[in-house]
Amino acid sequence: MNDTVTAYIQDRVEWQQAVCGKLREMVFDSIPDVEERLQYGKPHYLKNGSYAAVISTAKDKISFMLFNASDIKTEKGFIRSMGNGERKVIDITEGQDIEYDRLAELLKQTSSSL
């Protein structure tokens, strides 16, 4: 695990620290040999040099972005499309129930061909 990503997570408010930490663990559990780095001020996760996921925080939410996600369908209130549809985003707010197992399955699916 990358020390600069650890510092990024530790610099968030308490609920974001907890969720970002769980998302981070989920990424490492879901993608063998994942590379973690802080890029553009956000934790990025790469597989074989290609982007797989990004964690981004804002004042009142966390966004978890999946790359290579053209085949993932959007679902109102759960996952939205970004850009040309190759990227999908899950927005998480404080107190929200998070389906980490479902996110892990999506991440495994989107990163399998990288």
Biotite code that builds the C-alpha atoms (Angstrom):
import biotite.structure as struc

atoms = struc.array([
    struc.Atom([0.000, 0.000, 0.000], chain_id="A", res_id=1, res_name="MET", atom_name="CA", element="C"),
    struc.Atom([1.193, 3.449, -0.938], chain_id="A", res_id=2, res_name="ASN", atom_name="CA", element="C"),
    struc.Atom([2.082, 5.826, 1.925], chain_id="A", res_id=3, res_name="ASP", atom_name="CA", element="C"),
    struc.Atom([0.789, 8.901, 0.067], chain_id="A", res_id=4, res_name="THR", atom_name="CA", element="C"),
    struc.Atom([-2.596, 7.207, -0.380], chain_id="A", res_id=5, res_name="VAL", atom_name="CA", element="C"),
    struc.Atom([-2.600, 6.358, 3.322], chain_id="A", res_id=6, res_name="THR", atom_name="CA", element="C"),
    struc.Atom([-1.968, 10.040, 4.104], chain_id="A", res_id=7, res_name="ALA", atom_name="CA", element="C"),
    struc.Atom([-4.747, 11.072, 1.693], chain_id="A", res_id=8, res_name="TYR", atom_name="CA", element="C"),
    struc.Atom([-7.227, 8.810, 3.486], chain_id="A", res_id=9, res_name="ILE", atom_name="CA", element="C"),
    struc.Atom([-6.092, 9.899, 6.952], chain_id="A", res_id=10, res_name="GLN", atom_name="CA", element="C"),
    struc.Atom([-6.642, 13.541, 5.948], chain_id="A", res_id=11, res_name="ASP", atom_name="CA", element="C"),
    struc.Atom([-10.382, 12.979, 5.326], chain_id="A", res_id=12, res_name="ARG", atom_name="CA", element="C"),
    struc.Atom([-13.217, 13.392, 7.833], chain_id="A", res_id=13, res_name="VAL", atom_name="CA", element="C"),
    struc.Atom([-13.922, 10.339, 9.996], chain_id="A", res_id=14, res_name="GLU", atom_name="CA", element="C"),
    struc.Atom([-16.739, 8.744, 7.974], chain_id="A", res_id=15, res_name="TRP", atom_name="CA", element="C"),
    struc.Atom([-14.765, 9.207, 4.746], chain_id="A", res_id=16, res_name="GLN", atom_name="CA", element="C"),
    struc.Atom([-11.675, 7.628, 6.323], chain_id="A", res_id=17, res_name="GLN", atom_name="CA", element="C"),
    struc.Atom([-13.685, 4.546, 7.211], chain_id="A", res_id=18, res_name="ALA", atom_name="CA", element="C"),
    struc.Atom([-15.333, 4.185, 3.797], chain_id="A", res_id=19, res_name="VAL", atom_name="CA", element="C"),
    struc.Atom([-12.154, 4.962, 1.819], chain_id="A", res_id=20, res_name="CYS", atom_name="CA", element="C"),
    struc.Atom([-10.282, 2.398, 3.909], chain_id="A", res_id=21, res_name="GLY", atom_name="CA", element="C"),
    struc.Atom([-12.882, -0.267, 3.150], chain_id="A", res_id=22, res_name="LYS", atom_name="CA", element="C"),
    struc.Atom([-12.918, 0.621, -0.551], chain_id="A", res_id=23, res_name="LEU", atom_name="CA", element="C"),
    struc.Atom([-9.133, 0.409, -0.599], chain_id="A", res_id=24, res_name="ARG", atom_name="CA", element="C"),
    struc.Atom([-9.142, -3.030, 1.031], chain_id="A", res_id=25, res_name="GLU", atom_name="CA", element="C"),
    struc.Atom([-11.842, -4.156, -1.408], chain_id="A", res_id=26, res_name="MET", atom_name="CA", element="C"),
    struc.Atom([-9.699, -3.082, -4.378], chain_id="A", res_id=27, res_name="VAL", atom_name="CA", element="C"),
    struc.Atom([-6.662, -4.989, -3.072], chain_id="A", res_id=28, res_name="PHE", atom_name="CA", element="C"),
    struc.Atom([-8.802, -8.065, -2.406], chain_id="A", res_id=29, res_name="ASP", atom_name="CA", element="C"),
    struc.Atom([-10.470, -7.892, -5.839], chain_id="A", res_id=30, res_name="SER", atom_name="CA", element="C"),
    struc.Atom([-7.544, -7.196, -8.171], chain_id="A", res_id=31, res_name="ILE", atom_name="CA", element="C"),
    struc.Atom([-4.426, -9.372, -7.939], chain_id="A", res_id=32, res_name="PRO", atom_name="CA", element="C"),
    struc.Atom([-1.178, -7.374, -8.239], chain_id="A", res_id=33, res_name="ASP", atom_name="CA", element="C"),
    struc.Atom([-3.012, -4.024, -8.256], chain_id="A", res_id=34, res_name="VAL", atom_name="CA", element="C"),
    struc.Atom([-0.813, -0.922, -8.304], chain_id="A", res_id=35, res_name="GLU", atom_name="CA", element="C"),
    struc.Atom([-1.872, 1.933, -6.036], chain_id="A", res_id=36, res_name="GLU", atom_name="CA", element="C"),
    struc.Atom([-0.724, 5.516, -6.437], chain_id="A", res_id=37, res_name="ARG", atom_name="CA", element="C"),
    struc.Atom([-1.814, 9.062, -5.728], chain_id="A", res_id=38, res_name="LEU", atom_name="CA", element="C"),
    struc.Atom([-2.333, 10.761, -9.072], chain_id="A", res_id=39, res_name="GLN", atom_name="CA", element="C"),
    struc.Atom([-4.136, 14.044, -9.789], chain_id="A", res_id=40, res_name="TYR", atom_name="CA", element="C"),
    struc.Atom([-4.607, 14.303, -6.018], chain_id="A", res_id=41, res_name="GLY", atom_name="CA", element="C"),
    struc.Atom([-6.671, 11.082, -5.773], chain_id="A", res_id=42, res_name="LYS", atom_name="CA", element="C"),
    struc.Atom([-5.985, 7.394, -5.120], chain_id="A", res_id=43, res_name="PRO", atom_name="CA", element="C"),
    struc.Atom([-5.771, 5.546, -8.453], chain_id="A", res_id=44, res_name="HIS", atom_name="CA", element="C"),
    struc.Atom([-5.648, 1.789, -8.894], chain_id="A", res_id=45, res_name="TYR", atom_name="CA", element="C"),
    struc.Atom([-4.058, 0.203, -11.942], chain_id="A", res_id=46, res_name="LEU", atom_name="CA", element="C"),
    struc.Atom([-3.844, -3.305, -13.305], chain_id="A", res_id=47, res_name="LYS", atom_name="CA", element="C"),
    struc.Atom([-1.124, -4.007, -15.859], chain_id="A", res_id=48, res_name="ASN", atom_name="CA", element="C"),
    struc.Atom([-0.634, -0.249, -16.279], chain_id="A", res_id=49, res_name="GLY", atom_name="CA", element="C"),
    struc.Atom([-4.309, 0.453, -17.074], chain_id="A", res_id=50, res_name="SER", atom_name="CA", element="C"),
    struc.Atom([-6.677, 2.348, -14.833], chain_id="A", res_id=51, res_name="TYR", atom_name="CA", element="C"),
    struc.Atom([-9.099, 0.127, -12.934], chain_id="A", res_id=52, res_name="ALA", atom_name="CA", element="C"),
    struc.Atom([-10.556, 2.426, -10.254], chain_id="A", res_id=53, res_name="ALA", atom_name="CA", element="C"),
    struc.Atom([-10.299, 5.812, -8.523], chain_id="A", res_id=54, res_name="VAL", atom_name="CA", element="C"),
    struc.Atom([-11.451, 6.996, -5.120], chain_id="A", res_id=55, res_name="ILE", atom_name="CA", element="C"),
    struc.Atom([-12.359, 10.669, -4.930], chain_id="A", res_id=56, res_name="SER", atom_name="CA", element="C"),
    struc.Atom([-13.703, 12.641, -1.988], chain_id="A", res_id=57, res_name="THR", atom_name="CA", element="C"),
    struc.Atom([-15.707, 15.842, -1.905], chain_id="A", res_id=58, res_name="ALA", atom_name="CA", element="C"),
    struc.Atom([-17.204, 17.788, 0.991], chain_id="A", res_id=59, res_name="LYS", atom_name="CA", element="C"),
    struc.Atom([-20.284, 15.583, 1.355], chain_id="A", res_id=60, res_name="ASP", atom_name="CA", element="C"),
    struc.Atom([-19.554, 12.435, -0.660], chain_id="A", res_id=61, res_name="LYS", atom_name="CA", element="C"),
    struc.Atom([-17.102, 9.854, -1.918], chain_id="A", res_id=62, res_name="ILE", atom_name="CA", element="C"),
    struc.Atom([-17.074, 8.824, -5.553], chain_id="A", res_id=63, res_name="SER", atom_name="CA", element="C"),
    struc.Atom([-15.763, 5.400, -6.536], chain_id="A", res_id=64, res_name="PHE", atom_name="CA", element="C"),
    struc.Atom([-15.063, 5.250, -10.277], chain_id="A", res_id=65, res_name="MET", atom_name="CA", element="C"),
    struc.Atom([-14.683, 2.086, -12.330], chain_id="A", res_id=66, res_name="LEU", atom_name="CA", element="C"),
    struc.Atom([-12.884, 2.110, -15.663], chain_id="A", res_id=67, res_name="PHE", atom_name="CA", element="C"),
    struc.Atom([-13.410, -0.284, -18.574], chain_id="A", res_id=68, res_name="ASN", atom_name="CA", element="C"),
    struc.Atom([-17.086, -0.354, -17.548], chain_id="A", res_id=69, res_name="ALA", atom_name="CA", element="C"),
    struc.Atom([-18.922, 0.001, -20.870], chain_id="A", res_id=70, res_name="SER", atom_name="CA", element="C"),
    struc.Atom([-20.773, -3.268, -20.237], chain_id="A", res_id=71, res_name="ASP", atom_name="CA", element="C"),
    struc.Atom([-22.006, -2.205, -16.786], chain_id="A", res_id=72, res_name="ILE", atom_name="CA", element="C"),
    struc.Atom([-25.557, -0.881, -16.870], chain_id="A", res_id=73, res_name="LYS", atom_name="CA", element="C"),
    struc.Atom([-26.385, 2.305, -15.016], chain_id="A", res_id=74, res_name="THR", atom_name="CA", element="C"),
    struc.Atom([-28.841, 2.027, -12.163], chain_id="A", res_id=75, res_name="GLU", atom_name="CA", element="C"),
    struc.Atom([-30.572, 5.065, -10.736], chain_id="A", res_id=76, res_name="LYS", atom_name="CA", element="C"),
    struc.Atom([-29.476, 5.663, -7.159], chain_id="A", res_id=77, res_name="GLY", atom_name="CA", element="C"),
    struc.Atom([-26.570, 3.226, -7.414], chain_id="A", res_id=78, res_name="PHE", atom_name="CA", element="C"),
    struc.Atom([-24.278, 3.677, -10.416], chain_id="A", res_id=79, res_name="ILE", atom_name="CA", element="C"),
    struc.Atom([-24.101, 6.378, -13.051], chain_id="A", res_id=80, res_name="ARG", atom_name="CA", element="C"),
    struc.Atom([-22.272, 6.795, -16.316], chain_id="A", res_id=81, res_name="SER", atom_name="CA", element="C"),
    struc.Atom([-19.510, 9.323, -16.804], chain_id="A", res_id=82, res_name="MET", atom_name="CA", element="C"),
    struc.Atom([-18.150, 10.612, -20.080], chain_id="A", res_id=83, res_name="GLY", atom_name="CA", element="C"),
    struc.Atom([-18.612, 8.204, -22.970], chain_id="A", res_id=84, res_name="ASN", atom_name="CA", element="C"),
    struc.Atom([-19.890, 5.391, -20.723], chain_id="A", res_id=85, res_name="GLY", atom_name="CA", element="C"),
    struc.Atom([-16.526, 3.678, -20.382], chain_id="A", res_id=86, res_name="GLU", atom_name="CA", element="C"),
    struc.Atom([-16.405, 4.945, -16.806], chain_id="A", res_id=87, res_name="ARG", atom_name="CA", element="C"),
    struc.Atom([-19.087, 4.345, -14.170], chain_id="A", res_id=88, res_name="LYS", atom_name="CA", element="C"),
    struc.Atom([-19.342, 6.078, -10.803], chain_id="A", res_id=89, res_name="VAL", atom_name="CA", element="C"),
    struc.Atom([-20.855, 5.104, -7.479], chain_id="A", res_id=90, res_name="ILE", atom_name="CA", element="C"),
    struc.Atom([-21.497, 8.092, -5.199], chain_id="A", res_id=91, res_name="ASP", atom_name="CA", element="C"),
    struc.Atom([-21.482, 7.407, -1.456], chain_id="A", res_id=92, res_name="ILE", atom_name="CA", element="C"),
    struc.Atom([-22.784, 9.743, 1.243], chain_id="A", res_id=93, res_name="THR", atom_name="CA", element="C"),
    struc.Atom([-22.440, 9.655, 5.008], chain_id="A", res_id=94, res_name="GLU", atom_name="CA", element="C"),
    struc.Atom([-24.564, 6.985, 6.662], chain_id="A", res_id=95, res_name="GLY", atom_name="CA", element="C"),
    struc.Atom([-25.383, 5.222, 3.397], chain_id="A", res_id=96, res_name="GLN", atom_name="CA", element="C"),
    struc.Atom([-25.443, 1.428, 3.331], chain_id="A", res_id=97, res_name="ASP", atom_name="CA", element="C"),
    struc.Atom([-22.679, 0.308, 0.977], chain_id="A", res_id=98, res_name="ILE", atom_name="CA", element="C"),
    struc.Atom([-22.830, -2.962, -0.907], chain_id="A", res_id=99, res_name="GLU", atom_name="CA", element="C"),
    struc.Atom([-19.098, -3.724, -0.849], chain_id="A", res_id=100, res_name="TYR", atom_name="CA", element="C"),
    struc.Atom([-19.625, -7.272, -2.147], chain_id="A", res_id=101, res_name="ASP", atom_name="CA", element="C"),
    struc.Atom([-21.562, -5.923, -5.133], chain_id="A", res_id=102, res_name="ARG", atom_name="CA", element="C"),
    struc.Atom([-18.907, -3.279, -5.786], chain_id="A", res_id=103, res_name="LEU", atom_name="CA", element="C"),
    struc.Atom([-16.195, -5.951, -5.583], chain_id="A", res_id=104, res_name="ALA", atom_name="CA", element="C"),
    struc.Atom([-17.991, -8.067, -8.185], chain_id="A", res_id=105, res_name="GLU", atom_name="CA", element="C"),
    struc.Atom([-18.314, -5.070, -10.518], chain_id="A", res_id=106, res_name="LEU", atom_name="CA", element="C"),
    struc.Atom([-14.627, -4.258, -10.019], chain_id="A", res_id=107, res_name="LEU", atom_name="CA", element="C"),
    struc.Atom([-13.611, -7.839, -10.752], chain_id="A", res_id=108, res_name="LYS", atom_name="CA", element="C"),
    struc.Atom([-15.731, -7.774, -13.899], chain_id="A", res_id=109, res_name="GLN", atom_name="CA", element="C"),
    struc.Atom([-14.394, -4.447, -15.192], chain_id="A", res_id=110, res_name="THR", atom_name="CA", element="C"),
    struc.Atom([-10.755, -5.240, -14.412], chain_id="A", res_id=111, res_name="SER", atom_name="CA", element="C"),
    struc.Atom([-10.723, -8.839, -15.668], chain_id="A", res_id=112, res_name="SER", atom_name="CA", element="C"),
    struc.Atom([-9.653, -7.905, -19.198], chain_id="A", res_id=113, res_name="SER", atom_name="CA", element="C"),
    struc.Atom([-6.983, -5.387, -18.185], chain_id="A", res_id=114, res_name="LEU", atom_name="CA", element="C"),
])
